[in-house]
Amino acid sequence: MKRTHFSISFGGLLFLFLFLTIISSAQDARLYGVIKDSSNRVLSGTSVTILNRPEGAVTNDNGRYELKVPSEQSLQIIFSFTGLKPDTILLSLKKNEKRELNVVLKGRTTILPEFTVQEKSLKDNNVIKINPKIVQIIPTPNQSVEDIIKTLPGVSSNNELSSTYSVRGGNYDENLVYVNDIEVYRPMLVRSGQQEGLSIINSDMVDNISFSAGGFDAKYGDKMSSVLDVSYHKPKRFAGSVSASLLGASLELENISKNKKFTYMGGLRYK
């Protein structure tokens, strides 16, 4: 049996590589041109690529580009520039063909959805947010929203069984009270001893509590010492609560309709 040995030198490999490269280059075509915008200004840095192929080029300072492309193939040339609408051109070049292709990229219009920017850092700077769950655990006779207010700086009261309070030395009736964005006028008897802690605010229904002892938003006015803004929660299912003590009792019920369009919430309290 005869054995055949085949070997090739490094110089032969290099010659073969150069030969194949020359043959391949001879079969390619070239694409060149200038890219401008709709105002006839040249676009430097425009990207010129071929869809699904690695070939690409970037325009120079004069907006010119030159790109080697495969011949005898249907190609999609993509021209893209930041801020302008991309353009795609279909073409097919013959072997060794050189074609000039000048492109004008048009502006791109983007319609943004409507939005509102609101600064809250200064608006809420003098407003204290209070967790309504504290009302149920605070060790006071009434367990009302006003009992929490009395513990804040600048607020004082001369009767722990009353829901009245004064702010920074003001009168007891100089405090604004809002329930669900509705101002409640004279929500309590301001004379000590005529009402024993039954507040207009039902603590079982409270969802959010905001209090300001000064410097509050202009929508509340400027003729009062403080603002107590309370929001009741919206029922999401049937629920209720009941409590009783030696000082009184309370009952709260809430529900929502099957079609989610109607809700109700009510409460009974005795002091």
C-alpha positions as CSV (number, residue, x, y, z in Angstrom):
1,M,0.0,0.0,0.0
2,K,1.3,3.4,-1.0
3,R,0.9,6.4,1.3
4,T,0.5,9.9,-0.1
5,H,1.9,12.8,1.8
6,F,0.5,16.4,1.3
7,S,2.2,19.4,2.8
8,I,2.1,23.1,2.1
9,S,4.4,25.8,3.4
10,F,3.4,29.0,5.3
11,G,4.1,31.0,2.3
12,G,1.8,28.9,0.2
13,L,-1.0,29.4,2.8
14,L,-0.5,33.2,2.6
15,F,-0.5,33.2,-1.1
16,L,-3.8,31.2,-1.2
17,F,-5.4,33.6,1.3
18,L,-4.4,36.6,-0.7
19,F,-5.6,34.9,-3.9
20,L,-9.1,34.2,-2.5
21,T,-9.3,37.7,-1.1
22,I,-8.6,39.3,-4.4
23,I,-11.2,37.0,-6.1
24,S,-13.7,37.9,-3.5
25,S,-13.0,41.6,-3.7
26,A,-13.3,41.5,-7.5
27,Q,-16.9,40.2,-7.0
28,D,-18.0,43.0,-4.6
29,A,-19.6,46.2,-5.5
30,R,-19.2,49.7,-4.0
31,L,-21.8,52.2,-2.7
32,Y,-20.9,55.8,-2.0
33,G,-22.6,59.1,-1.6
34,V,-23.5,62.0,0.7
35,I,-26.2,62.1,3.4
36,K,-28.0,65.4,4.3
37,D,-31.0,66.5,6.2
38,S,-34.1,68.3,5.0
39,S,-32.3,71.6,5.5
40,N,-29.6,70.5,3.1
41,R,-27.0,70.2,5.9
42,V,-24.5,67.4,5.7
43,L,-24.9,64.8,8.5
44,S,-21.6,63.7,10.1
45,G,-21.7,60.4,12.0
46,T,-24.7,58.9,10.1
47,S,-24.8,55.1,10.3
48,V,-25.0,53.1,7.1
49,T,-25.6,49.4,7.6
50,I,-26.9,46.4,5.6
51,L,-29.8,44.4,7.1
52,N,-28.7,41.1,8.6
53,R,-25.0,41.6,7.5
54,P,-21.9,42.8,9.3
55,E,-20.9,45.4,6.7
56,G,-21.3,49.0,7.7
57,A,-19.9,52.5,7.5
58,V,-20.2,56.0,9.1
59,T,-20.2,59.3,7.3
60,N,-17.3,61.6,7.7
61,D,-17.3,65.4,8.5
62,N,-18.5,66.1,5.0
63,G,-21.4,63.7,5.2
64,R,-19.7,61.2,2.8
65,Y,-19.6,57.5,3.1
66,E,-18.3,54.5,1.1
67,L,-19.4,51.0,1.6
68,K,-18.4,47.7,0.1
69,V,-21.4,45.5,-0.5
70,P,-22.0,42.0,-1.9
71,S,-22.9,41.9,-5.6
72,E,-25.8,40.0,-7.2
73,Q,-27.8,40.1,-4.0
74,S,-31.0,41.9,-2.9
75,L,-29.9,44.2,-0.1
76,Q,-31.6,46.5,2.4
77,I,-29.4,49.5,3.1
78,I,-30.4,51.4,6.3
79,F,-29.4,55.0,6.9
80,S,-30.0,56.2,10.5
81,F,-29.1,59.3,12.5
82,T,-30.1,60.3,16.0
83,G,-33.2,62.5,16.0
84,L,-34.1,61.8,12.4
85,K,-36.3,59.3,10.8
86,P,-34.3,56.3,9.4
87,D,-34.5,55.5,5.7
88,T,-34.3,52.0,4.1
89,I,-33.4,51.5,0.4
90,L,-33.6,48.2,-1.5
91,L,-31.0,47.7,-4.2
92,S,-29.0,45.0,-6.0
93,L,-25.6,45.8,-7.6
94,K,-23.7,43.9,-10.2
95,K,-20.1,42.7,-9.9
96,N,-17.6,45.5,-9.7
97,E,-20.4,48.1,-10.0
98,K,-19.9,51.5,-8.3
99,R,-23.1,53.4,-7.6
100,E,-23.6,56.8,-6.0
101,L,-26.5,57.0,-3.6
102,N,-27.3,60.3,-2.0
103,V,-29.9,60.3,0.8
104,V,-31.9,63.0,2.6
105,L,-33.1,62.1,6.1
106,K,-36.3,63.8,7.3
107,G,-37.1,64.9,10.8
108,R,-39.0,62.6,13.1
109,T,-42.1,63.8,15.0
110,T,-42.9,62.1,18.3
111,I,-46.2,62.8,20.1
112,L,-45.8,62.4,23.8
113,P,-48.8,61.6,26.0
114,E,-50.1,64.3,28.3
115,F,-48.6,64.4,31.7
116,T,-48.5,66.7,34.7
117,V,-45.4,67.7,36.7
118,Q,-46.0,68.7,40.3
119,E,-43.5,69.7,42.9
120,K,-44.5,68.4,46.3
121,S,-41.3,68.9,48.4
122,L,-42.1,72.5,49.3
123,K,-45.9,72.0,49.3
124,D,-45.8,69.3,51.9
125,N,-42.9,70.7,53.9
126,N,-45.1,71.9,56.7
127,V,-47.6,69.1,56.6
128,I,-47.4,66.1,58.9
129,K,-48.6,62.8,57.7
130,I,-50.1,60.6,60.5
131,N,-50.7,56.9,60.4
132,P,-54.4,56.3,61.2
133,K,-53.6,53.0,62.8
134,I,-52.0,54.8,65.7
135,V,-55.5,56.0,66.7
136,Q,-56.5,52.5,67.7
137,I,-53.5,51.9,69.9
138,I,-52.8,55.3,71.5
139,P,-53.4,55.1,75.3
140,T,-56.0,57.8,75.7
141,P,-59.6,57.8,77.0
142,N,-61.2,58.7,73.6
143,Q,-58.9,57.1,71.0
144,S,-59.8,59.8,68.5
145,V,-57.8,61.6,65.8
146,E,-57.7,64.7,68.0
147,D,-55.9,62.8,70.7
148,I,-53.0,62.3,68.3
149,I,-53.0,66.0,67.3
150,K,-52.6,66.9,70.9
151,T,-49.3,65.1,71.1
152,L,-47.7,67.2,68.3
153,P,-45.4,70.2,68.9
154,G,-47.3,73.5,69.3
155,V,-50.6,71.9,70.1
156,S,-52.2,72.0,73.6
157,S,-55.4,71.1,75.4
158,N,-56.7,71.7,78.9
159,N,-59.0,68.6,79.0
160,E,-58.1,65.1,78.1
161,L,-61.7,64.1,77.8
162,S,-62.4,66.8,75.2
163,S,-61.6,66.7,71.5
164,T,-60.8,70.4,71.4
165,Y,-57.3,71.7,71.0
166,S,-55.4,74.9,70.4
167,V,-52.4,75.6,68.3
168,R,-49.6,78.0,69.1
169,G,-51.7,79.9,71.7
170,G,-54.6,80.4,69.3
171,N,-58.3,80.0,70.2
172,Y,-60.0,76.6,70.2
173,D,-62.3,77.5,67.2
174,E,-59.4,78.7,65.0
175,N,-58.6,75.2,63.6
176,L,-59.8,74.2,60.1
177,V,-61.2,70.7,59.8
178,Y,-61.6,69.0,56.4
179,V,-63.3,65.6,55.9
180,N,-63.0,64.2,52.3
181,D,-62.0,67.7,51.0
182,I,-65.2,69.2,52.6
183,E,-64.7,71.9,55.3
184,V,-66.7,71.2,58.4
185,Y,-67.7,74.4,60.1
186,R,-67.5,74.5,63.9
187,P,-67.2,70.7,64.0
188,M,-67.3,70.5,67.8
189,L,-68.4,72.4,70.9
190,V,-65.5,74.5,71.8
191,R,-66.5,75.2,75.4
192,S,-64.9,72.6,77.7
193,G,-67.3,70.3,79.5
194,Q,-70.2,70.6,77.0
195,Q,-69.1,67.5,75.0
196,E,-67.1,64.6,76.3
197,G,-64.8,63.7,73.6
198,L,-67.2,62.8,70.8
199,S,-65.4,64.1,67.7
200,I,-67.0,64.7,64.3
201,I,-64.3,62.4,62.8
202,N,-65.1,58.7,63.0
203,S,-61.7,57.1,63.6
204,D,-62.9,53.7,62.4
205,M,-63.3,55.1,58.8
206,V,-60.1,57.2,58.5
207,D,-57.6,56.3,55.8
208,N,-55.3,59.4,55.7
209,I,-54.6,62.1,58.2
210,S,-52.7,65.3,57.4
211,F,-52.0,68.1,59.9
212,S,-50.3,71.5,59.6
213,A,-49.7,73.9,62.4
214,G,-48.8,76.7,60.1
215,G,-47.4,77.4,56.6
216,F,-50.0,75.2,55.0
217,D,-51.2,75.4,51.4
218,A,-53.0,78.5,50.2
219,K,-56.1,76.5,49.3
220,Y,-56.9,76.4,53.0
221,G,-56.7,80.1,53.5
222,D,-54.6,82.0,56.0
223,K,-57.0,83.1,58.8
224,M,-56.7,79.9,60.9
225,S,-54.1,78.5,63.2
226,S,-54.0,75.0,61.8
227,V,-55.5,72.6,59.3
228,L,-56.6,69.0,60.0
229,D,-57.3,67.2,56.7
230,V,-58.9,63.7,57.0
231,S,-59.9,61.3,54.2
232,Y,-62.1,58.3,54.7
233,H,-61.2,55.1,53.0
234,K,-63.2,53.5,50.1
235,P,-64.7,50.1,50.8
236,K,-63.4,47.2,48.8
237,R,-65.4,44.4,50.4
238,F,-67.9,43.8,53.2
239,A,-66.2,44.6,56.5
240,G,-67.0,46.1,59.8
241,S,-65.7,46.8,63.3
242,V,-67.1,47.1,66.8
243,S,-65.6,48.3,70.1
244,A,-66.9,49.0,73.6
245,S,-65.5,50.5,76.8
246,L,-66.6,52.1,80.0
247,L,-66.6,55.5,78.2
248,G,-68.6,54.5,75.1
249,A,-69.1,52.2,72.2
250,S,-68.9,52.3,68.4
251,L,-70.0,50.2,65.4
252,E,-68.9,50.6,61.7
253,L,-70.0,48.7,58.6
254,E,-69.0,49.0,55.0
255,N,-69.6,47.2,51.7
256,I,-69.4,47.4,47.9
257,S,-71.9,46.4,45.3
258,K,-71.3,43.4,42.9
259,N,-70.7,45.7,39.9
260,K,-68.2,47.7,41.9
261,K,-70.1,51.0,41.2
262,F,-71.7,51.6,44.5
263,T,-70.2,51.7,48.0
264,Y,-71.5,52.6,51.4
265,M,-70.0,53.1,54.8
266,G,-71.7,54.0,58.1
267,G,-71.1,54.1,61.8
268,L,-72.8,54.6,65.1
269,R,-71.0,56.0,68.2
270,Y,-72.0,56.6,71.8
271,K,-70.0,58.5,74.5
